[in-house]
Amino acid sequence: MFREIKNKPLRYTVIVIYFVILFFCALELNFLWLFGYSPTIRDIKAPNMRIASELYTADGKLIGRYYKENRTPVEFNQITKGTINALVATEDIRFFKHSGIDLTSLFSSALSTVTGDKRGASTITQQLAKNLYRTRNNKRQGFVKNIPGVRTIVFKLKEWLTALKLEREYSKEDILTMYLNTVPFGNNTFGIKTAAKKYFNKETEKLDVEQSALLVGMLKATTTYNPENNPDKAIERRNVVLSQMEKYNYLTAAEYKKYSSRPLGIRMGDVTEEDRGDSYLRSAVAKYLDKWCDDNGYDLYESGLKIYTTIDSKLQQYAEEAVTDQMKILQKRLNNVWSGQNPWRDSGGNEIVDFPQKAAQRLPIYALLKKKYNNNQDSIDYYLNKPKKMKIFSWDGDKVVDYSTMDSIKYYAKILNTGMMTLDPVNGHIKVWVGGIDFEHFKYDHVNQAKRQAGSTFKPFAYLAALESGMSPCDKFTDKPVKIPYVEDDSTKYWEPKNSDYVFSGREMSLRWAMGKSVNSITAQITEKVGWDNVVKYAHECGIESPLKSVPSVSLGSNDVSVFEMVRAYGTFLNKGMRTDPILVQKITDHDGNLIQEFKAEQKRAISEEIAWLMLYMFRGGMEEPGGTSRSLWEWDLWKKGNQIGGKTGTSSDYVDGWYMGITKDLVTGVWVGCDERSVHFRSSGTGEGAHTALPIFGKFMEKVYHDPASGYTYGPFPKPWVDITREYNCTTPPPPRDTTVSDSLSIDSLALPDTLTIDKPAVEPQHETSPAASAAPAVKPEEIEVTVDPKEERKRKRQEKREARRQKKEDENN
């Protein structure tokens, strides 16, 4: 073909051109996988800027970021003229004249290299191509990467081709903007906006000339010219950039002198490597959006999304404050309870001697040690017991200690943790999410990951089943010993639940009174009558998704559930019987604020409106019925303007788990408190039951909410019936008998029980030794009384309870 060209110089020229074209085609097509991937026109038109996604509260407060490269982009009009001039003068003075490749600079660089003075010739557009498409990334390379000389040529050619494509597709302003949004400034800080915030705590449009020069100067070597670590070199490099600006007439001599004489003026902002806003909430949202991102083609860490959660920043703050305040008290209390003793105990109260060793064997490092030391136990033990410096959590701030792995296991096993969630069940918005006491040290989320025995907070599902079967809140059962047969492993067995102090009053109690007092014997009778399968059924209908073992004790909370599930299920009662699936995100926009997706909670009918209202009325019994287990709430300023609160305490066996579920006219809140290690717990009802661990968190939280007029949540009664109530509910309550159930704990349902139990009918209800609620029970006449309490008596009761609360608080502080 080429021989037809008689002129040899022309023939050779055509041959060269032909093979050059052929080579570039092969390069673009990655022929035989020799050259690696090259950006396509589609890539050029839709570049992946790898922009951080941002997480906001419902009221617009930035609370976290997701990124692989910490960057936030800016528009061209947000970049100062000084920044542009500094960049062009230093990196590419002919930027506005070339089309992506600066031939003059290229020949000059080649000549300098021959003479021994190596100098780069990459234009800003070529550098953008390298930053944006990672043309030198290993994944972008083909087989020629193993040939050093050829590899370098291929890299350069790819950058040239990509630069030409960029110049053809974008304006010079666009290219400068993309470049300044992608360049690295060290320490995982990318883009001019993030760098300006980090080093000067300024927005890009407010950078001074010398500050712009400093940031541009850093691009040559981000570590060497880091102003925080190498201020002298940073000033030297900044002044080089300023001199380039003077050289090319972007600055006058006087201006150069003025700017170059200024100090660095570093004012470090809050954008650091750690400024992801790591938290339980950030982690929960990432899990929440995982499937959505996959289904919709977004990368949470690179797509520059703006994610607006349902979280109320004020309520979240108040919840975190309440948790911190109460958990400090509880941790001190637990430490005092076990002072000088190891707290890990079996159900009989005996120390589990080998607990630390077994805990160590569950650590990932244990398997590595077994392999490393060939199962030599002495070597493994030596490593596990060797002290080393580590940072540990404490309520007085993180501490650096010399602890061995075994020391760390023992220390953290004694730490109490918590989970708390608040929901508006009408729209399904989660308002508060507190996954634990400290995300840095305890990554496990106690709202939706942890599942624990619900204790008596599960009892309402038995009463719900009773209402569903046709009973009313006024139906009565007798507080007496019961023996319930059931079949297990093809044999008949018997369950004999006991009340908290092993005493039965022998009194008739309405369903409302029994639920308010949390009477085990009556709950068991109701469960037997309606069938434990139905208790499980209605718990699932309301929102419990965990597997529930259908056994007679199910109503006493013997199954493990999460805070998330319990709040969702209780929300059904406040939402007129509609089960709402809570949502954590209400909308997502792109970086420019264009709406991508809105989220709405799914709802479905679970129970009728009448039964939902009756259940709310039953929940109020915890406060309004004599001996109600929620009466400790009188300690806080929650009782104004006819305010009503329903709730349920719960405590699992041996005081391992403390719960409180609180319902107001607007919100449902669930709180759990306990140690992650279940063998570590309190020793008595006075220190470990839900009324003394979880309930105070709810009380402190709601007090803060009500005291803030801007929170949007006010005092007030529960809603009046939404529909006609066809069942009797406004029944009277007899004089209070001796309170046999105030501790509200499953610990009474263990094998270690007295052989004989008594039925007692005292005339006066005694005061519980540590409960402010019990000690402040109102005086009553011998005859039956209405549930509504006289206002004078209520004020008297509140004064008594506040005195008792101050005494209890003083004891905690002294301890």
Number of C-alpha atoms within 10 A of each C-alpha: 5 11 9 7 12 9 10 11 10 12 15 14 11 14 14 12 12 11 11 12 12 12 13 15 12 15 22 17 16 16 14 11 14 15 23 25 19 20 20 13 13 8 12 19 12 9 13 13 20 23 26 26 26 26 26 21 22 20 13 14 14 16 18 19 23 26 20 13 20 28 29 23 22 19 14 18 11 14 21 16 17 19 23 19 24 29 25 21 21 20 22 18 20 16 19 11 10 15 18 26 23 22 13 11 18 16 12 14 18 16 14 14 13 9 9 9 11 12 14 14 19 21 26 24 29 25 20 24 27 21 18 21 21 16 22 19 12 10 10 16 21 19 12 16 19 10 9 9 10 12 18 13 11 21 19 16 14 24 28 22 19 25 25 17 20 23 18 12 14 14 11 17 14 15 20 20 21 24 22 25 25 24 20 23 24 16 13 15 21 23 23 28 23 28 27 24 19 20 23 20 18 18 17 22 17 14 21 17 20 26 23 26 30 27 27 26 26 22 18 14 13 17 16 15 25 23 21 14 11 12 16 14 15 23 23 15 22 27 22 17 28 28 23 23 24 19 14 14 12 19 20 14 13 10 14 21 15 11 18 21 12 12 11 19 11 14 14 16 15 13 18 17 12 10 13 19 16 16 20 23 23 20 17 18 17 16 11 14 16 14 11 14 14 11 9 9 10 15 19 25 19 19 21 26 26 24 27 22 26 23 26 21 20 19 21 19 16 19 26 20 16 20 26 17 15 18 23 15 16 24 17 15 19 20 16 13 17 16 10 8 10 14 23 22 16 13 13 10 12 10 15 13 11 9 16 17 14 10 15 17 12 10 11 9 12 16 12 13 18 15 12 12 12 11 13 12 12 10 15 18 16 11 14 20 15 13 16 11 10 14 12 16 17 14 15 7 8 12 12 12 13 14 19 18 18 18 15 19 17 18 13 17 19 22 21 21 21 28 26 29 26 30 29 23 29 19 16 23 24 26 26 25 27 24 28 25 24 18 16 10 14 16 15 15 23 28 27 18 15 17 18 24 24 29 30 29 27 24 26 23 27 29 26 24 25 22 21 16 12 9 16 21 23 18 16 17 18 16 23 20 23 15 14 16 13 14 10 10 6 7 7 9 12 13 15 14 24 25 28 23 16 18 21 25 21 16 18 17 21 22 27 30 28 29 28 28 27 33 26 31 24 25 26 26 22 20 27 20 13 18 18 21 18 19 29 21 16 19 26 18 18 26 21 21 14 14 11 19 14 17 20 23 23 24 28 31 24 22 21 15 22 23 29 27 23 25 30 28 28 31 31 28 29 26 22 23 24 24 27 26 20 25 22 26 25 20 17 20 17 16 18 9 10 11 13 12 13 11 11 15 17 13 18 13 15 21 19 14 22 19 23 25 23 22 25 22 22 25 27 26 29 28 23 23 27 27 30 29 30 30 25 24 24 22 22 19 15 22 16 12 10 10 14 19 24 23 28 31 33 31 32 28 20 26 27 27 29 32 32 33 29 25 27 23 19 19 19 27 28 30 30 30 29 26 18 22 15 16 20 23 27 24 17 14 22 18 19 27 32 35 30 23 27 31 31 23 28 25 21 22 22 25 17 21 22 17 14 15 10 10 14 9 17 19 20 17 15 20 13 8 14 11 12 8 13 9 15 12 17 12 14 15 20 21 18 23 18 20 25 25 25 26 29 30 32 29 24 21 21 13 9 10 12 7 5 7 14 13 14 15 14 12 11 14 19 15 17 16 10 16 23 28 30 23 19 24 23 19 15 15 9 11 8 12 15 13 16 11 13 11 9 9 14 17 12 15 20 23 15 19 25 18 15 19 20 13 14 15 13 11 11 14 11 7 12
